[in-house]
Amino acid sequence: MLMPALVKAEIQEFKLSNGLKLVVQEDHRAPVVVSQVWYRAGALDEVNGKTGVAHVLEHMMFKGTKKVKAGQFSRMVAAAGGKENAFTGQDYTCYFQQLEKSRLPLSFKLEADRMVNLQITDAEFVKEIQVVMEERRWRTEDKPQSKVNEQFQATAFKAHPYARPVVGWMNDLENMTAADAREWYRTWYAPNNATIVVVGDVKTADVLKLAKQYFGPLKSHILPMRKPQTEPVQIGERRVVVKAPGKLPYLTMGFHVPTLVGFELSSASITPEQDWEPYALDVLAGVLSGNDSARLNQKLVRETALAVDVGAGYDSTSRGRESLFEFVGTPSEGKTVAELEAALLAQVELIKTGGVTQQELDRVKVAVIASDIYQRDSMFYQAMQIGQLETMGYSWRLLDEYSEKLKAVTSTQIQAVAKKYLIKDNMTVATLDPQPIDPNAKPIGQPHTH
């Protein structure tokens, strides 16, 4: 769920002559600055046979340039008292540092250098691809719920790139080469495909000056044309069963739903439904899940003890303009996934026929605002909101209108989206069929940090 940024300082946006976008939000409560570099390049842009390359390149970005040796980037940030890391998603790759405010030039100097001067050697690649494969084993192949979630995505999406795991399929990782990583870097890493977000105890004019100094000289290059990729309408329910060692069964269930519309459509061409449906789906997720008094937890965990845990979720934003309204749950011992699925669908039917109460609407809307008040103390969180929206083809200005749009959602609108989208012909179900656990089995993967 997208959260509104409340009582926030003014955000200012700039574009350098080479196409790089800079967004700055001053926050003077502590002498700290968060700097994030967002590239509009993620698993969404990959092709079959090279899945996982966006994430592999993220690892390689720490392996050195002509000026900075492998591993030195992180050591230099740590020596300055800062912390840094990176993450790859379907829609983007982000690199970030949190530093004492006077050290922002160090962040910009290092990021500008590796934006154009990265050296991907065969020797470093051979070492790092093993690390990534280990990470896949640790995060996915050792964890039955992760296996289910991976198969769920691959079943819910047939044509769209969201079917593929961000970490990549193991066969693709085994056959990946340093040349694949270099190609990805040359294709997508450029100032005109990047957004820098800075939040902290800084002056906007000073940040702009630094950006021009370090990033201004970098040359833009022509980016490949991104073709729209739309998932065909689902015309019947889909099911997949995963057999893996586990204690309890597990269920994940999803329905294709729309997202908020981005820059690709002018406001004049947006239909009324495109404007309000995502907000209604957001509120529906909050009514069903989110805290102890939400419907699913109240009915299926506390009252009937049918489930150990259960939840619902929806992301109203995505660069691929595709989303799923999802349910997840673990049946209690002695209960089956079939019983849990039936109970979840029964809760959906109650909303279709009876709507939601004003009390539920008020609770969800208050919860959204309260959550943001709690989280807005984090400069990193504020920067994340801005960076995600900008990189996914929206605007940080969406934050200004979000809470008002949410408050306008009615029970009738919630019923309408439930009736329209939460139907069996639009449903994908993935379940874990738990197999006996070998008490002598050891994890096949190891955890990873940069």
N, C-alpha and C positions, 0 to 999 in steps of 0.2 A: 504494500500500500504506500502510495506517495504521501509524504507528510508536508503540511504547510510550514514555512519558516516564519515564525511570529516575532514581532518586535525586532526585526533584523535591521542591521545597519544597511545603508544604501549599497547596492551592488552596481559596479560600473564595468562596462564591456568595451573592449577595443579590438581592432583588427590591424595587424602589421601589414606592410606592403607585400610580404611574401605569403600572406594568407593565414598566418598563425593567429588564433583567437586567444585573447587574454581576458579573464574575468576576475575582478578583484573585489573582495568584501573586507572592509576594515572592521576589526574587532579588537578593542584596546583593553580588554579585561586582564590580559596576562602578556608578558613580553615574549610571546611565542608566535611563530608563523608556520602555517601548513602550506606546502606547495605540492600541487598534483599536476602531472602531465598526462593527459588523456589522448590516446590515439583511437581514431574511428576505425579500428581493425580488431576483429575478434573471430571466434569460431564461425560466426555468420558468414564470413567472407572466404572460408576455406572451400576446397574442392575435395571430392572423394579421392582417396589414395594419399591425401596429405592432411588428414584430420589431426588436430593437436599441434599444428605448426605454429599457431599464434601463441600458444602457451610455451612451446619450446623456445621461441624467439624471446619471450619475456625472460626466461632463464638466461639466455645468451647475452642479454643486455647488461649483465653483471660481469661479463667475461673480458672486458677491456677494450680500449681504443688505442690509437697511436700514442696518446699522452698518458692514459691511465691503464695500469696493468690489471690483469684479471684478479678480481677480489678486492682491488684497491678502492673501488667506488664506495663500498659499504664501510671499509675501514676509515676512509676520509670523513664520511658523515658521522660515524661513531666518535672519532677524535674531536669533532666539533661539538660533541654533546647531543647529537641528534639521533633520530631513528628513521629508518626507511624500509621500504619493501615495495612489492608490486603485486598485481593480481590480473588475471585474464578472465573475461566472461564471454558470453555469446556475442555481445554487442561492442565490446571495447577492450583495450588493455590500458591499465593505469599504473603509473609509477609515482611514488610519493615520498616526501621527506617532512619531518616535523623538527623544527630547529628553533634555537634562540633567534629572535628577530633580526639581529645584525648579521646572521649567517645566511640569509637568503641568497646573496650573490654566489655562495658556494654551490647551492642547489642549482641555480640557473646555469652556472658555468659547467657543472658536470652533466646536466641534462642536455644542454645544447651540444656538448661534445659528442655524447653518445647518440644523439638524434641523427647525426650525419657521418660520424667517424668510427662506428662500431667495427671491430675486427672479429670476424667469425672464422677461427682457424679450425682445421679438421681435427686437430688434437683435442681442443677444448670441447668441440661438438661431441666427439666420441665419448668423452667423460660425462657430459651433461645429459645426453640422451638416455644414458643408463639411470641417471638420477630421476628423470621424468618417468621412465618405465617403472621404477621403484615406487614413485609417488602414485602412479595409477594402481599398482598392486595394493598399496596401503589404503588408499582412499576408496577404491571401488571393489577390487577383486577379493579383498579380505572382509568386506562388509556386505552382508546379504541385503540390507535395505538399499544400499547404494546400487547394487546390481539390479534390484527391482526398479528403482528410479530411472536407471539408464535404459532399461528395456521399455519402460513406460514411455519415455520421450521418443524412442525409436519406433514405437507402435502408434503413438498419437499423431506424429508427423510422418508423412510419407514422401512428400516432395520438398518440404521446406528444410533448410539447413539446421533448424533447431532439433532435428532428429539426431544429430551427431553430438557426442560428448565433447565438452571443452578440452578435456585432457587428451582426447583422441582415442581411436581404436588401437589396441595393442599391435596388430599387424602393421598398421601404418607407422607406428613409432619404431618398430623393429626395422622397417625398410626406409626410414627417413635419412636424409643425407644433409651434410653441411650446406650443400648447394640449395636445398629446399629452404633452409633458414635464411640464407643470403637473398634468395629470390623474394621471400616474404618481406624482409627488411627493406630491400630496394623498392618494392612495390608500394608499401604502405607507410613507411616511416619518413615523414616529410613535414615541414612546418605547416603546410596547407592542409594537412590531415590531422592536426593536433589542436587541442585546447588546453591552455594552462590556467589553472584555478589557484588563486592565492587568497587565503583567509588568515587574518591575524593582526598583530599590532604593528601595522605598516601604514604608510601614506601611499595612496593610490598613484599619485604622480611619480613617486620614487620607484614603485614597482614597474610602472610603464617604462620609465627610463632604463631600468635594469633589463627589462625584456627586449627593448630595442638594442641595447648594447650586446647582449649575449645571443639572442635569437634572430635579431634583425638581419645580420649578414648571411644567414642560411638561405640557400636557394630552394624555392618551391619546385615541384615537378608535376607532370601530368599524371593524374590518378586514373586508374581504370574506371570505365563507366559501370556503375552499379545497377544491375537490372532488377526490377521488382520481382520478388519471389513470393508467390501467394500459395498457401496450402489449399488444395482443392476441397470443396465442401465434403465433409464426411457423410457417407450414406448408409451407415449401419454400425452398430456397436462393435468394438474391437476388444479382444482379450488376450492377455499373455500371462503365462505362469512361469515363475522362476523357481527352480529347485536348488536349494543351497542349505548348508548346515545352519541351524538356527533354533532358538528356544520357542519362539512364538510366531504364528503367521503374521503377515503384514499386508496392508491393502493401500494402493494409491489409485485414485479415480479422477478423471479429468474430462472437461468439456471445452471445446473450442469457443472462444469468446473474443470480442473486439478489444482493441486498445484505444487510448487517446490518439487523436489524429495529430500529425506533426506538420512540418513545413511543406510537405509534398502536396497538401491541399490548401487552397486559399479559403479564408473564412466564409467567402460567399458560396463555396461549393460544399460546405459541410452540412449534412442533414441534421435536423434536430436530434434524431436518435444517436448519431455519432457524437453529439455533444454531451448528452446526459447519460447514455448507457454505461460507460466506464465508471462513472461516479456511483451509479446504482449498484453495479457489481462490487465496487469497493465496500459500500455500506452492507451489502448482503454478506460478504465475507466476514465483516465485523459482527453482524448479528449472529452468524453461525459459530464463529470462533473468536479467539483473541483473549478471553479471560474466563474466570470461573463461572461467571453468570451468563455466558453466551450459551446458545441453545444446545450445541453438540455436547459440550462438556457437562452441562446441566442434566441433559436427558440420558446420554449414552454412557457417561462415566459415573456420575454421582447417583443418579436415580435408579438406573437399570443395571449398572456394573457390567454392561455389555462389552465395553472397551477399556483397556488400560490407559490409552491416550487416543485422542482424535482431534482433527483440526481441519480448517478450510483456509484457502488462500488464493489470492489473485494479484497479479501485477498489471497495473493500468498503463504502464509504459514499456515499450520495447522498440528497438531499432528495426527489427524484422516485422513490426506491425502485426504480430501474431501473439496470442496469449492463451493460457488455459486457466479455467476456474477449477481448482484442485481440491480434493479431499484426501486425507491420509489418516490411517488409524491402525492400531494393534488390538485385535480382539483379546478379551480376557481369557485366562486359561479355561478350557472347556467350551469356549465359544468359537464359531467358525467365521471365516472371512465372508461367507455367503450371508450369514446373519447380520454382520456389521454393514455389508453393502446394502442389504434390504432396509436396515434401520436408517442409514444415511439418506437413501432415496425417499424414505417416508418423511424425514424431516424437510426435505426439499418440497415434497407434495403439500405439506402443511403450509408452507410459505406461498406456494402457488394458489392454494384455495383460500387461505385466511390472511395472507399478508403478514405484516409485522406491526407491533404495537408502537405507539408514540414513545412509550418509555424506552423501548429497544432502540428506536431511532436516536433519541436523545443521548442514550448511553454511548452508542458508537461514536456519535459526533463529538461528545465530550472527551471520549477516550483518545480520539485522534489528536485533539488539541493538547490534552494532558501529556500524551506521549511526546509530542514535539517540544513542549516546554521542558520536559525532562532531558531530551536529547540535544536541544539546541545549545547547551553549554559546551558541546564538543565542536571545536573548530573543524575537526576532521569530518564530522557528520555534515556540517554546513557545506564544506567543500565537495563532499561526495554527492550531495543533492544536485548542486550546480553542475558538476562534471558529468554526472550520468545524464541529466536532461539535455545538456548541450550536445553531448556525443551521440545521443540517440535521435537527434533531429528534432528536439523540442526547443524550449527556451527556458532559462531560469525564471522568466516572468510568469511561468505557469504556477510557481510557488505562491504568487500574490493572489491568484483567483481560486486556488484549490479549495480552501476551507469554505468559501462562500458557495461554490458549486456543490460541495458535499452537503452543506446545510440545507440546500434546496431539494435534496432527494426526498421523494415521497414513498409511502408504502405501495401505492399503485405502480410506481416505476420499478420497485424491487420485484413485485409480482410479475411484471411484464418481462424483465430480463430472465427471471427464473423459468417462466413458461416458454420463452423463445429459445433459450440456449441450453438449459439443463434438462435435456431430453435424451432418451436412450440411443437414438440413431446418431447422436453427436457425442457419445460417451466412449471413453477408453478406460479399461480396468486392467491393472497389473497386480498380481498377488504373489506373495512368497509362500511356497509350500515347504515348510521347514523340514530338513533332513537331520538324521542323528548327528550329534556333534562328537567328533573324535577327541577324547580328552588329551591325547598326546599331540594333537595338531598344533603347529606353530604358525604365526602370521607369515605370509609369503612376501610381504612388503615391509618397508621401514619408513617412518615419518621423515618429512623433508623440511628443511628451511634453507633460504638462500645462503 
